[in-house]
Amino acid sequence: MRPADLEAIKAALPTNPAIGAAYRDLTVRADKALAAKPGSVIDKRSTPVSGDRHDYVSLARYWWPDPANPRGPYRRRDGDTNPDIESDRFDRAALARMVRDADTLALAYYYSGERSYADGAARAIRAWFLDPATRMNPNMNFAQAVPGVSNGRAEGVLDGAGFIAAIDAVGLIAPSGALTPAETEALESWFSRYTDWMLTSPNGRAEGKASNNHGLWYDAQVARFALFARRPDVARRIVAAFPAKRLARQVDPSGALPKELTRTRSFHYSLYALSAAYTVADSAACLGSDLYHVEEKGRSLRKATDYVAAFRGRASDWRYRERGWPAAMLDELLVRADDAWGPGAYPRAVDGDLLLRHRIAVKDER
């Protein structure tokens, strides 16, 4: 979300019926979030192998019991989500709810000015990150576990991607004072320690070496968390390495992302990887660097974007496996692309909740 977009949307709120309807829906969801108990890692019905309930635990999405060996190791079935990932024995669902509630309440505060919404967002953040009785330890040691195989994998680092939206929520409610200066400093410290874990732990280091969407989301997280923790030098290292480490190695000359094309949801994961890359580029902009217009060995974010944009409205022409065409996901990505290379570079199909996050049209102010 860009500040200029939010300001323009807020100004249009009284006169634009579509934005007004989206706002009313937002406040309904925000009121429900206000009435709910904030989630935390201590709510799960299981105890991590560490014995510390403050450690985050989740189950790998695409791993299932083996019918031929029910008591043996789980087996991978790419694209088939095991519904047990949402079980209250794990923390994934609670993390998703925390992020969703903080985001919803913060946005409702921004548009309404109602302090109660800011207080609700702060309560969600406080329970997950700050309260000694309920806070998460700053690690993902036991994320995306596979029974019979691993108590926690490098891929589990991806579970923390939602924290980016939580940080954005903190920024939206900052003018309210709902989080005290001491709490904000403590939150920055939490993310500094989490950044250290990502940089130094075996799982974190392995995820940083991943050459698919996982590696891109690793960069997106480290850069954003380091900026929030007031460690810009860490973010600068991620940004400086990005062209050679990511563009040159993960994008081919046509603009495709070959590692994502092997998946059973190949278009989805191509968009998902690009969303991470855009997030790195957004962090780079905070440091005065422009990754959106960088080219490395003929590879660029623009070329990768053009590759997927060509299939808007042409799902039948996609020749790789895809279980469900992610049209809305593509539309949102192209709105972000138009922010980067527009106006008018890509279609801006905005409706529903996105009306409160992206302007329908952007005036060319050049």
N, C-alpha and C positions, 0 to 999 in steps of 0.2 A: 504494500500500500504506500502510495506516494502522498506526502503532505498536501501538495497542490491539488491532487485529485480529491482528497477528503474535504478540503476547504470548498472546492467547487460543488461537490455533491451536497454538502451541508447548506450552501447558499440556495441550491435548487430544491431542497426538501419541501418548502411550503407550496411550491407551484408545479412540481412534476408529479403526476399521479402515480407513475410506476415506481419512482423512488419513494414516494409516500407509502405505497403498499408494502414495499420491501422493508421500510422502517417499522411499520406496524407489526410485521411478522417478526422482525428482530426483537422488538420489545416484548412480544409474547414469549419468545425463547429466553430472553434475558430474565423475565419474571420467574420462569420455571427454574432457571439456574440459581436465582437468588434464594429460592425456597429449598433447594437441595443441599444436603450435607456435602462439604468439599471432600473430594477423594484424596487418598494418600496411599503410600506403599504398605502401610501397616494393616490395611483392610483385607489383604489377601488371606485365603484360608490355608496357605502353605507356608513353610519356613524354608528359606534358601539353605543350601548346603553349608553356607558360612555360619548359620545359626543366628544371623542378624536380620530381623524382619525389615530393617530399613534398607536392605539391599533390594534393588529392582530385579524382578524375575519375569521372564516371558517364555513362551513356547514358539518354536520356529513355525512360520506360517504354512509351509508346503510339505511338512513332514507328518507321516501317518503311521499307525501300528501296521505291522506286516501280517496280513491274514494267514500266511503260511507259518508264521512264528510269532504268535500274539504276545509272548513274553520277551521277545527279542528286541533288537534295536529297531527304531523307527526307520522308515524308508521315504525318500523324497518323491513327491508327485507334483512337478512344476505346474503352477496354475491352479491347483486344487487346494483351496484354503481349508485347513482343518478348523472346524468351528470351536474346538477346544481352546484356541488362542484367546477367545473372549471370556473364558472361564474365570470365575472369581478366585480360582487357585493361583492366578497370575495377576500381574500389574498392568498389562497392556490396556485393558478397557478403562481402568481408572486413570491412566495417563492421558488417554484420548479424551476422556470426559473433562479432566482438568484443563487441557488445552482448549477444548471447545468452549467450556464455560468462561474461562478467562478472556478468550477472544470475543465471545458474544457480549459479555458484560462490559468489556472495555469499549467496544464499538458503540454499544448502547449509551454508555456514559458520554462518549465523544459527541454523539448527535443530540442527546437530550440535555446534557448538563446535570443530570440527576446524580447526586453524590452517592446514593445508595448503590448504583450500578458499579461505580468505582470501588466502593467498599467491598462489594461482592467479588470483583475481580481480584482485589488485594487478598481477600480471604482465601481464594483458591490458590494463589501463588504462595501465600504464607504457609498453608498446610502442606504443600508439596515440597517446598524448598527450604523453609525457615524454621518452623516450629520444631523444637528438639524432640517433641513427643511423636511427631508424624512425618518428619522430613525424610526425603530420600538421600541415601549416601551418594556422593558424586562419582558413581561408576556404573558401568553396564556389564559387570563381570558375568552375570548370570542371565543375560538377555538372549533370546532366541535359542534356548536350550533344545537339544534333541535327545529324548530319552534313549538310553543305551548307547549313545554316541558321545555327547558332550554336555556338560553342565552350563555351558555358555559359549557363544561363538563370536567371532569378529563381526559377523553380519548383524549381531545384536546392537551394534553402535547405531544402526539406522533407526532404532526405536526412539532415539533422542531427537530426531529431526523435528518433531512437534514442538520442542522447546524454543525453536525460532519464533513461532507464533506467540508463545508465552512471553518472550522478550518484547515483541512488538506490542503486546497488551500492556506491559509495564510502561512502555513509552506513552501510550495513549492516555493512561490514567495519571501520569506524573503530575499534571497541573492540579489535580485534586488534593494531593497530599495524603491519599489513602495509604500509601506506603511511606513510612517515615524515612528521613535521610539515613538513619542507622540501619533500617531494614533494607533499603536499596543498596547500601554498602555491603551488607551481609550477603545479599543476592549476587552482587558482583563477585564477592569472594567465593561463593559456591560455584559460579561458572568459571572462575579462574582455576579452581581445583579440578573441576570437571574437564576443562581444557587440558590441564596437565595429565589427567588420566588418559585422555584421547591421544596425547602426544607420546606417552611413555609406556603405557600398559601393553602387554602382548596383543590383546584383542584390538586395542586402538591402533597400534602400529600396523597390524595385519590389514585392518580395514583401510587404512591410508594407502596401502599398496594395491588395493583392488582396482581392476581396470574396467569396471562397468559402472552402473548407476551407484553402486555402493561407494566407490571411490569419490565420485562427484559429490554425493551427499556428505561424505566425510569432510571434504573441503568446505562445503557450504556451512556445515556446523562449526568447524573449528574457526573459520574466518569470522562468522557472526558472533560466536560465543567470546572469542578473544576481543573483538571490538567492544562488546558489552562489558567485559571485565577490565577494560582500559589497558589492553595489551596489544596495541596496534602493530607492534613489530612481528608478532606471531601471525596476524592476519596478512601483513605485507608479504611474508614468506610464502604463504599459501597462494596469494595472488600472483606473485612473481613467477612461481613454478607452474602456474596453470597452463599457459600456452604450450610449453614443451611436454609437460606431464600428462595433460588431459586432451587438449585439442589435437596435438600431433599423434597421440596414441589411441584415442578413443573415437575420433571422427575420421571417416575415410574421405577420399577426394570427392565423392559424390555428395557428401553431407550426411550419409547414413552413420549410425552407431552400430557397428557390426556385432558387438557383444549382446546388444539388446535384441537384435533380429533373430537370435537363436531361441528366444523364449516363446512359450505358448501364448503369451500376451505381448507380442513384439511391438505393436504400435503404442500400447499403454506404456511399456517400459522405455520406449524411445522418448515419449513425452515426459515421463517421470525423470529421466536422466537430464533432459534439457531444462526442466524446472529447477533442478539442483544447480546446473551450470549458470542459469540466470541469477540464482540467489548468490552465487559466488561473484558474479559480475556486479550485482547490486552492492555487495560489500566492498568490492574494489572501488566503486564510485565514491564511497565514503572516504577513501584514501587518495582520491584524485587520479585513479587509474581507470582506463576505459577498455574493459575486456570485450565489450560488445562489438567493437570495431577492430579487434586484433585478428591478424591472420598468421598462422604458423604452418609452414610447409603446405600451403594451399588449403588448409583447414580453418574453419571459423565458425563462430556461433551463428552468424548470418546464414552461412551455407547449410548448416544443420537444420536451422529453422525453415529455410526454403524447402528442404527435403520433405519435412513432415507437412508443411503448409500446402504442398501440392496435392495432398490427399483429402483436403477438406471437401466434404460432399462426394467423395469418390472412394468410399470404403471398399467397393467391389474390385477396385484396381490394386489394392494392397496385396502383394503376392506372398506375404509371410503369414505365419500363424497368428491369429488374433481371436480370442474367445468372445469378446464383446466390444464393439467399436466405441471408443471413448470420445464421442463427439464434443461433449461439454468440456472435457479436459483439454481438448485441442483448442476450443474457442477461448478458454481462459489463457492458455499459453500464448495465443496469437494477440490477445489484448496486451499482455506484457511485452510481446515482441513489437507491437505498434508503439508502445511507450518508448522502447529503446531505439527504434529505427524510423519511426513515423514523424508526424502524423500521416496516415494514409498508406503506410507500407503494408499493413495487413488488416484483415477484417476485424471490426470491433463488435462482436456479437455478445452483448451484455444484458443479462436479465436476472431476476431473483436477487439473491444475496449479493451477487457480484455488482449490482447497481450501487451498493454502499461501499464498494472497494475500488471500483474503476469507473472513470467517466465514460459515458456513452460515446462521446466524441471529444477529440482534443483539438483545440484551436491552434493553428500554426502561428506561433509567436516569433518565428525567426525573422 
